[in-house]
Amino acid sequence: MKLIVAVIQPGRLPDVKKALFDADVRKMTVTNVIGCGQQGGYKENYRGSVIEVNLLKKVRFEIAVNENFVDPTVQAIIKGARTGNIGDGKIFIIDLPRCIRIRTGEEGSEAIG
């Protein structure tokens, strides 16, 4: 079992969701977050003052999958999120030692579904 965490551009959310649904990945948690990476941010003028904006809006996906869904899930995220520009995002794959479905008490791969 793996936990896939992806941070992407907010404008790519519909494309990533569609790519995930097409790959038969339907269980996910999506959160609006702020952060910065290699792109570093930008500066803008606001009421005569220069303001440095270095925490940018992003979307974070968390998807728990069984081993056979890791590659299709990663490929779907890449397909939906990639523009070829700095700031497209990152994908992290983390071992998931335990998962429990609260409703039934099932554990492991059965709990992920």
C-alpha positions in Angstrom: 0.0 0.0 0.0 1.2 3.5 -0.9 0.1 7.0 -0.2 0.5 9.2 -3.2 0.8 12.9 -2.4 0.8 15.4 -5.3 1.0 19.2 -5.3 -0.2 20.8 -8.6 -1.2 24.1 -10.1 -4.9 24.9 -9.2 -5.8 25.5 -12.9 -4.8 21.9 -13.6 -7.3 20.4 -11.1 -10.1 19.5 -13.6 -7.5 17.9 -16.0 -6.0 15.8 -13.2 -9.4 14.7 -11.9 -10.4 13.6 -15.4 -7.2 11.7 -15.9 -7.6 10.0 -12.5 -11.2 9.1 -13.3 -10.1 7.7 -16.7 -7.5 5.6 -14.9 -10.3 4.2 -12.6 -8.9 6.1 -9.6 -11.9 7.6 -7.8 -10.9 7.8 -4.1 -8.9 10.9 -3.2 -8.6 13.8 -0.8 -8.0 17.3 -2.4 -6.9 20.3 -0.4 -6.2 23.9 -1.3 -2.7 24.8 0.0 -0.1 27.5 -0.4 3.6 26.9 -1.0 6.6 27.6 -3.2 9.2 25.6 -5.0 11.7 26.4 -7.7 9.6 29.1 -9.3 10.1 31.2 -6.1 7.2 33.5 -6.4 6.8 37.0 -7.9 6.7 40.7 -7.0 3.8 43.1 -7.5 2.9 46.7 -6.7 0.1 47.2 -4.3 -0.9 50.8 -3.4 2.6 52.1 -4.2 4.4 49.3 -2.2 6.3 46.4 -3.7 5.1 43.2 -2.2 6.9 39.9 -2.7 4.5 37.0 -3.1 6.5 33.8 -2.5 3.7 31.5 -1.2 1.6 30.6 -4.2 -1.8 28.8 -4.4 -1.5 25.1 -5.1 -3.7 22.0 -4.8 -2.7 18.9 -2.9 -4.0 15.4 -3.7 -3.7 12.5 -1.3 -4.5 9.2 -2.7 -4.1 5.8 -0.9 -3.7 3.0 -3.4 -2.7 -0.7 -3.5 0.5 -1.6 -5.2 -1.1 -2.3 -8.6 -2.5 1.2 -8.8 0.7 3.1 -8.0 1.9 3.5 -11.6 -1.5 4.2 -13.2 -2.2 6.8 -10.6 1.2 8.5 -11.0 0.9 8.5 -14.8 -2.7 10.0 -14.6 -1.5 12.8 -12.4 1.4 13.6 -14.7 -0.9 13.5 -17.7 -3.3 16.0 -16.2 -0.8 18.3 -14.5 2.1 18.6 -16.9 2.4 21.9 -18.9 6.2 21.8 -19.3 6.7 24.9 -17.2 8.3 25.5 -13.8 5.7 25.1 -11.1 3.9 22.0 -12.6 4.2 20.4 -9.2 5.7 17.3 -7.5 4.5 13.8 -6.7 5.6 12.0 -3.5 5.1 8.2 -3.0 5.1 7.1 0.7 4.8 3.6 2.1 1.5 3.2 3.9 2.0 0.6 6.7 -1.6 0.4 7.8 -5.0 1.4 6.7 -8.3 0.8 8.5 -11.8 1.4 7.1 -13.8 2.9 10.0 -17.2 1.7 8.9 -16.3 -2.0 8.7 -13.1 -2.4 10.6 -11.4 -3.9 7.5 -7.6 -3.5 7.3 -4.9 -3.4 4.7 -5.6 -3.6 1.0 -9.3 -4.5 1.5 -9.7 -1.2 3.4 -8.3 0.8 0.5 -10.6 -0.9 -2.0 
